[in-house]
Structures are given as structure tokens and as C-alpha cells.
Amino acid sequence: MWGGDNKKKRVDDMVDWKKPPRLFIPGPVKVNEDVLQQLARPTLGHRGKEYSQLHGETVDMLKKILFTDQNIFLSTSSASGIWEAAVRNCVGPDETVLATCCGAFSDKWSGVAKSCGKNVDELKVEWGTPTLPEMIDEKLTTGKYAAVTLVYNETSTGLTNPVYEISKMMKEKYPDILVFVDAVSAMVGLPLHFDELGWDVVFASVQKAFAIPPGLAVAVVSNKALEKSSNVPNRGYYFDFQSFAKMAAKNQTPTTPNVPHIMALNYQCEKLLKEGMDNVWERHKQMADFVRAWAREKFDLFCDEKYASDTLTTVKNTCGINVAETINKIQQKHNTIFGNGYGKLKEQTFRIAHMGDITLDDLKELLGWIDEETA
Ligand SMILES: Cc1ncc(COP(=O)(O)O)c(C=O)c1O
């Protein structure tokens, strides 16, 4: 089918693999060559002692990175799988979840919870504005909810919710209500002290600030959530926390894991710990400050600066540039892409990632090219 006279365009005709596209979309992001090399290492049998060593080392490093002594699961899925896992494992049939919605991804998570047959109430705020502790407090005071879903960093609007303040309120007033947090575009790029925050499930996929190609998700599950899941029916098969916990005790996963990705994760975790998490977060902040200063001067920020994310910036297209055309031109000339606005924010905004192994020099180059195209 692919040989001989076939004139169909193939990916190899489109991509110069020696000079791959430079990605500034908010995931997948740029992956360095040394990380890619980890994915090319010979594989290991996933029930052997060598794999268990790799798994155990990786989990131990993740515990330090995420400030937890609780359960870490490596899931061969994208993060959306853990959206489903959190609600299927930890919300009973007679219980109701409060889904906080502040953008496209938090909206989707609410939809996923409903599609799993859970009772869901939504707490919606306008896109680009944060979900505040008092808003959640007002809902929880009804006594109706068993769990709350939060998105730490809304990748559609470039907004970081005040999750530390929310968690403080929840720990003081609602210690029994479970807290599920999507940290997909936050984990590693923003502070995350899991045990101190009192969260129950948090997760991310590795194609964001871990700077690894897509194909693996990291989840932290509290002992409380794990215990609860043992009594929740219809947890399903692939994302059953009980199976994950059983196999995690042997430093393994319930099904065949994405071993090459775990090698890359192990490698990235070692680098992160060497750098120190305070320095990693500061590096993200410096990149964000640089992009925000540029955005404010030339355009504007989509959300209030107080809540603007340190891992990506959603720029408000105040100059009315043709975003798709600008992306296209920069792709043609410089083999580089950044993100259009997400969903209903297309053309009204555009998004620039500054996370993982992207550097300040990378960003200077990109912003220079955007300046050139929009002068
Ligand atoms: C905040 C957020 N949540 C969830 C997802 C879905 O993650 P995945 O594509 O890894 O399933 C994304 C993807 O961009 C995201 O940004």
C-alpha cells in the first residue's frame, strides 16, 4: 500500500526529522535530544527486577518532586484517563461531585464525570477569571458534595487558580470532602506540595512541563482516596486504583506500561531534583515574566495578571492580527509553531508555552518572529 507508485503524501515528506518542528504550543512541548535518546533505549520486560528497579526509583523521585509520602501511579494513558479514574474510583453512586469550571479543560472534566454516570453540579465562572475559595465554600456549605474537581492551571485561558488558598479553606472547613486536581499543565512548572495541600488525586501527562513526548500520565492518590475506592462499585478495569496499588507494592503496573517513557521520566526526574524544585519553579516564572512583559506591551493578557500562569501565556489579540496566518507564516519560515486560542477563544487569543525544557533564548527567538510578522 505504501510502496511503488503510491503518490500519497506521507509524514516523511512533510517533516525533516533532522530539523523537527519547534513546538511552543501548550503541549506537547519541545523535547530535548538527550530525552529522546532515553526513549530509544532497549526495552525491559515489565515483570522483571530491572523494570521494578526503574519503576521504584522513578516513584521515589516523584515523591520528592511532588512532596508526598502517599501513592504514585504511572498510567500508560494521557491525562484524560485520570479524569475518568478519579471520579470512577472515588465517587459512589449516591454521591455528587462539585465540578468547578473556568475554561475548556475544566468543562471537559465535568463532562467526563457525567459520562461516567456520576451526579455532577457545576460551579461556573467566566473564562479568564479564577475560581475563588469563597465560591466553593458557598457550595460546600450545603453539605451536598462528596468531592470537588479543580483545574490547577487552565490551559485554554492561561489561568492559574488559587489552589493553595482553596485547599487551606477546604482543609479547615471540609476535611472529609475529596479534592481531585487536574495539574496537567501545572505539575513541575508550578509548586505542588501534595501532602500539605491535603489533595486526594492529582495528575498530569508527561508532554507538558516534564518535557517528554506524549504517552504517559503521573497520578498521586491519597491513602484516604485509595481506601474509599475499595468500596466504590464499577471502577472499571484499566484505571482501577485498587489494581494500581496492588501492583505498585511490587513496583509494577497492572498492565504493560510504556517502559520507554518511564525511562525518560526517570531521566527527567533526576535532572529536576538536581536543579531543585524551587529553582525549577523560579525558572518557569522568569520565562513567564518575559513573555507577559512582551504581551502587555504589544497586546494584552487574556486574564488578570494576578492569576496568569507561569507555564503558558494566553495573549489577548488586541491588535486583531490574523493568528492562524501568523502561525502559518512562522511555521513556513522558521519551522516553529505556537498555539492559536483554544475553542471559542480562537483568533481572539493565542497561546505560548513556556514550560519544561523551553528556554528564555527559545522564547526570545519566537517573540522576535511574531514581532516581525505583525509589525
Ligand atoms: C488542563 C488540561 N487537562 C487535561 C488535558 C488533557 O490531557 P491529555 O491530552 O494528556 O489527555 C489537557 C490537555 O492539554 C489540559 O491542558
The ligand as an SDF file (V2000), in Angstrom:
LIG
                    3D

 16 16  0  0  0  0  0  0  0  0999 V2000
   -5.6070   21.2860   31.8320 C   0  0  0  0  0  0  0  0  0  0  0  0
   -5.6710   20.0780   30.9430 C   0  0  0  0  0  0  0  0  0  0  0  0
   -6.3550   19.0000   31.3780 N   0  0  0  0  0  0  0  0  0  0  0  0
   -6.4410   17.8750   30.6430 C   0  0  0  0  0  0  0  0  0  0  0  0
   -5.8490   17.7970   29.4040 C   0  0  0  0  0  0  0  0  0  0  0  0
   -5.9480   16.5280   28.6400 C   0  0  0  0  0  0  0  0  0  0  0  0
   -4.7050   15.9060   28.7460 O   0  0  0  0  0  0  0  0  0  0  0  0
   -4.2980   14.7260   27.7610 P   0  0  0  0  0  0  0  0  0  0  0  0
   -4.3200   15.3270   26.3930 O   0  0  0  0  0  0  0  0  0  0  0  0
   -2.9270   14.3210   28.2270 O   0  0  0  0  0  0  0  0  0  0  0  0
   -5.3290   13.6730   27.9220 O   0  0  0  0  0  0  0  0  0  0  0  0
   -5.1340   18.8810   28.9050 C   0  0  0  0  0  0  0  0  0  0  0  0
   -4.5180   18.8390   27.5950 C   0  0  0  0  0  0  0  0  0  0  0  0
   -3.9850   19.7940   27.0810 O   0  0  0  0  0  0  0  0  0  0  0  0
   -5.0310   20.0480   29.7080 C   0  0  0  0  0  0  0  0  0  0  0  0
   -4.3390   21.1000   29.2980 O   0  0  0  0  0  0  0  0  0  0  0  0
  1  2  1  0
  2  3  1  0
  2 15  2  0
  3  4  2  0
  4  5  1  0
  5  6  1  0
  5 12  2  0
  6  7  1  0
  7  8  1  0
  8  9  2  0
  8 10  1  0
  8 11  1  0
 12 13  1  0
 12 15  1  0
 13 14  2  0
 15 16  1  0
M  END
$$$$
